Amino acid sequence: MPGLTCLARSDFLHDSTGSDQAANAGSFIASGSNAAQDSAASTLPAGIGDPDRRILIKGGAVLSMDAAVGNFAVGDVLIEGGRIVEVASKIETGDAAVINASGKIVMPGFVDTHHHQFETALRSQLANAILINDGRASARLNYYEAVLQQASMVYRPEDVYINELFGSLSQLDAGVTTVMDVSQIHHSPEHSDAAIEGMMDAGRRSVFGYFEGWGDRAQYPQDAKRIKQQYFSSDDQLMTMVMGGEIYLPGYETAWKIGRELGLPIALHVVGTFGMQETFDTLGASGQFGPDNIFIHMTGMSDKGWKYAADAGAHVSLSVPIEMQMRHGMPPVQKAIDLGMSTSLSTDVECTMTADPFTQMRGLITLQRMLANEKALAGEDYPELMTTLEAIRTATMGGAEGLKLDSKIGSLTPGKQADILLLNAETLNVAPLNNVPGAVVTLMERSNVDTVLVAGKVKKWRGELLGFDLGRLTTELAASRDHIFEAAGLERDLFAN
Ligand SMILES: [Zn+2]
């Protein structure tokens, strides 16, 4: 990894020799430990991991998220060369490596269209905080000042790397097979390289969102050309790129121009409390929105601005729990539905809320139904109530559309990449299985994510993430946290309220 002093890639792969001893000693095997990984990996079906061998996921409840493919109470999914080749009630193959999916829900991986992974070391530090200082004593610790103006300024490339890697692995564990990372941490080309390396080393499908950085060595936005050429010259890889173009920052016009010259989608935060409604309306009125725009939040925007966005075919990324928690404004769930816009879910910041997809889907569906139910109770006309299947669609196909990856991921469609989850439906919190989308949205959580495949490669198996020394990475992340807090002058108080 260029310019970094932290561990080389091979160091992250655990040494199975030592771990076997622990397993053989019969000691308690903690989930996430090397011994637990080895124990799980020893049960991988024969032939898994052989690139020439097909994989048959057999006998699961298949939720394809593709109406043309349909769903199967008991069905099979066949994978070849990292792609889905067939989905049917029963597939006969003589030679495939077989994954038994009995008792599991088989569905496409979740997609998160906006996640600031560089903040992983700051987890829960701003659990009680709002977005910007409103003058009250309780807002003394607020996101804009503590994270964007303090903490983010002291990140070194090695901090970026470990935060990106750890955040990626945590979401992979939770079934999020694709993310768009939005890290305002590009203080130098080395910072950008470290962000890309961290995501790449996690082995997950990731979209590198190239946003701003600060200081003498910041090269945003013009370094986009080098980055695209060096890392993203091919579309046939796990990682792709999106250009950040924040309209509340000076010079966004250049970022939009470079992004469009490079053929990259343009993503930006659209938050009324940042005073950007007028700029947004002006851009919309002058015809500068397009289907390549990813508008994050869309809180506090005018009806006119919404119409420009909808007419242009722009995409909306909603971070429902964060928007409610941090005062971005009312999550515009119903507005996006009423305008028929392509919409996805995004986790935003773990300094304030978890990045698991189940929390996202429950936030989305309960808010939409609460608002509709209030209207119904008041005797008013009310919109259709969102269903659990619609919530899952937003968290899968919606995200794929937003990141321009819907020809590759988002559903179990033959020809698409095999980004697939097996969710355990026989656990204490779910059994007996009576409704598949209902169980996923209203009952499940991270512990139900049994198996995760990305492009046909097994990343999590029998509840264990494979291939990483998580203990070592946790220590690395804590050391990064120590540096960030000390250098930024952030107070550490485990019981701050
Ligand atoms: Zn954000």
Boltz pocket constraint, residues with backbone or C-beta under 6 A from the ligand:
constraints:
  - pocket:
      binder: B
      contacts: [[A, 114], [A, 116], [A, 182], [A, 269], [A, 296], [A, 348]]
      max_distance: 6.0
